[in-house]
Amino acid sequence: MYKLLALDMDGTTLNSQKKITPKTVDAINKLLKSGVEVVVASGRCLAELSDYRNEFRNMHYVILTSGGLIYNLAADKPISIYPVSFEDCIKLIEIGEEENAMVHLLTIKNSVAKPQDIENISDFGMGVYYDMFNRICVRSDDLKKYAIDHKEDVMKINLYHRSIESRDRNVERLKNSGLQIVFAEANNIEASPLNVTKASGLIELCKILNIDIKDTVAIGDAPNDLEILQTVGYSVAMGNADEEIKQIADYVTADNDHDGVALAIKRIFNLGDF
């Protein structure tokens, strides 16, 4: 029996409407009740989980900002934090602004962006997230000043570009940056401290919980899930996953609009019907 399940959020646990279906909630809670740890392993920050705290009320731990934050939900406090250096924050803000991209800072608890970018979020291919950003985002017209005022608090920076060409120019600029660069959304760059990933967060949490990494399962869909899927004992790709994710996975489940997570839990953990 596997002892821990790590779940990506967007494109995995959440359907296309950014909801968690009752069937998936039921499967997660039955697995937790059976004694298996279920954790979120997401690029989101803590504020971006606020809509789902009721569904996750029985969950003990989350791995957030792509491994930059391990958080104890029950105690409501961080276990480990790995912030982006102040110098790297400023550099990322500058190259984002040079490309007229949306710069998105994720801190220990907050999501931060410019108000005009939130209002025009569809220009960056992120329209599906407008409701969330509009409700929970801290608005700042001067992100450099925000970074100065919140040193050691920025866990990850997203750069949402207006085109693939714009994104690729910043990928080139960051080639030798010493940052961990991964992709999730189509025109997005996710920048974290070097070697900070969902996989590194899971490895650290497993040590804390005294769980062998071979006794873990992860489910994901996007390139930022690649490393964690290659690290766990058993990997699952969503039916809607990128082809490279499906190729390395041990199993491909249904897509996120057809309860792929719930079906994978049923298959792997033998929980019976729910």
N, C-alpha and C positions, 0 to 999 in steps of 0.2 A: 504494500500500500504506500503510495506517495504521501508525503507529510506536508507539503506546501504547494499551493497553486498561486502563481503570479499572473495577474490580468492587466493587459493594456486597457485603456479606456476608449479613446476615439477610434472608430472602425472595428472595435472588438466588443467590449462590454456594452457600449452605447450603440444604438441603432442609428439609422440615417437622420432621425429626428432628434438625436442627442438624448434619447430616453433609454432607461433600462427596463426591459419588459418584466412583467410579474413572473414569468417562467424562469428568467435568468436570476431574478432576486431569490426566488424559491430555491433554485439549485445552489446558489452561493450559501444561503443560510443553512440548508441541509448539510452541505459539506462542512461548514464551520461547526455545526452541532455534532458531526461525527468525529471531531477532533483534529481535522485538517486545517492548517492555517491558510486563509485566503487573503492575499494582499493585492492592492493596486500597485502596478508598476507603470507609471505614467509620466509623460512630459509635462503634465499640468502642475500648477502650484496648489497650495492648500485652499486658497480662495476659490479656485476653479472646481473644487470638489463639493462646495457648499450645497449645490442643488441635489446632491446624492447622499448626504449624510444619513438620511433616514434609511435608505436602501442598504447603506454600509454600517448600520448601527452596531452590528455584531462583529465587525471587523476590528482587529487589534492594531495592525500596522499598515502603513502605506510607504511606498518608495516613490518620491515625487521629483519634479524638475529633472527628469531623466537620470536619477541617481544622486543628484546634488543634495537631496534632503531625505533622510529616513525619519519618519514621524510616528510617535506612539499616540494613536487616536484616543485610547482609554485615558491616558494621563494628560492628553492635550499638550504635549511638549516634544520638541525635536530630540532624536537620539544622536544623529550625526548630521553635520552640515558641511558642504564643500562649496564655498562661494567662488564666483568669478573674481579675479583680482581687479582692483580699481582701475589700473592701467588698461587692462583688457576691456573693461566696461566702456571706458571712454573711446577706445579704438573702435569697438563694435558700434557704438552710437554714431560715431563720425562716418564710418563707411556706409552705415545704413542711411544716414541723412544724405550722403553724397549721391546715392542711387534713388533718393526720394522714396525709400522703402518705409514700411511701418516697423518701428523699433518697439519691441515688447519686452519689458523687464519682468522677470519672475523672481520675487523675493521669498523669504521664508513663509510669509503668510499672504502676500499681496500680488496682484497682477497690475502692471503699470504701463500706460501708453498715452500718447498725445490725444487730446479730445478730437481734433480734426481727423486723425487716422481712424479712430473708433467710428465716427460718423460716416466715413468713406471706406469702411472695411471691405466692402465688396470689390473695390478696386484692386485689392491684394489677393483675391480668390478666397476670401474668408467669410463671405456673407452668412454662411450657416451659423457662425459664431456670434453674430451681431447681438442677439438678445443677451447672451452671457456677458460679453464685453461691456455692453451698455449698462448692465445692472451691477457688475462686481468690480469693474476696473477702476483703479485709482487714476485720475486724470492729471497729467503734468505736461505743461507746455515746454518745460526745460528739463529734459531727461538727464543732461549732464549734471545739473544742480541736484536733481533727485539722487543720482549716483553718489555725488559728493556727500550729501546728507545721510546716505544709507550705505556707507562703506561696510564691507563684510556681510551685507545682507542680500546681495543679488546672487541668486543661485544659477540662473540661466538667462540667456538673451535669445529671443527669436527675432529674426529679420524676415519680414514678409515682403516679398518683392512684387512688382507689377508685371513681371514677365520672367520666363526662364532665362532669357539673355541677361537680364539685370542680375538675377540670382547668380548666374555663372561668373559674372564679373567679380562679384564679391567672394565667391568660392576661390577664385584665382588670387585675390588680395589676401585671403586667409590661409593660403597654402602652407606657409611656414610660420604660422602664428603661434604654434604650441597649444592650440585649443582643440577640444574634442568637437568635431563638426559632424552632425548627422542631419538627415532629412526626414520630414514627416509629410507635411502638406506639400503640394506641387511646387510652389515658388518659395518655399521656406528654407531657411538655414537655422538650425538649432546649435547654439554655441555654449559649451560647458567647459569647466577646467579639464585639462588633459587627463585621460583615463577614468573620468567620471562618467559612468553609463548606468543604464538600468541593470546590467549584469553585475557591475561592481557593487551597486546598492544591494542587490539580492545576495551576493556572496557575503557581504558584511552582515546583513540581517540573519542569514543562515548561521553564521558563527555565533551571533548573539543568542539565537534560539536553539543552538546545538543540533542543527539539522544538516545532514550531509547534502551537498548540492545535487548529488545523484538521486536524491529522494524528492526532487522538485519537478514541477510542471509549469510551463509558461505558455500563454496564448497571446498571439499578436498578429499584426497585419502589415506593418510598414517597415521601411529601412531602419528606423530607430529602434525596432524590436529585434534586429538581426542578431546582435551579440548575446542578448539574454536567451534567445531561442537556441543559440549554439552552446550555451553554458549549462542549461538545465538537464535533468535526466531524461525528460520527455518533452518534446516541443510540438505545439499545435499551431497551424496557420488557419486563419479565417478563410472562408470561401471567397471573400472579397479582397484577400491579401494580394500584395504585389507578387509577381511571378517568382522573383528571387527568394521571397520568404517561403512560398509553397515548396520550392525546390529543396530547401534545407530542412523542412519540417518533417517530423516523424509521422504526422497525421494532418490531413486537411479536413476541417469541419465545415458546417454550413456557414453562410454569410451572416453578417451582423443584423440583417433584417429578417432572418429566419432562425433566431435563437441558437446561433452557432456555439456560443459559450455554454449554454445549458446542455446542448446535445453532447459536447465534448466532456463535460463533467459526468454526465450519465454514463458515457462509454468508458471513460478512464477509471472512474472511482466506483463503478458498480453500485450506484445508489438506488437503482430501481426506478420505477415511474414516479414522476412529479409533474 
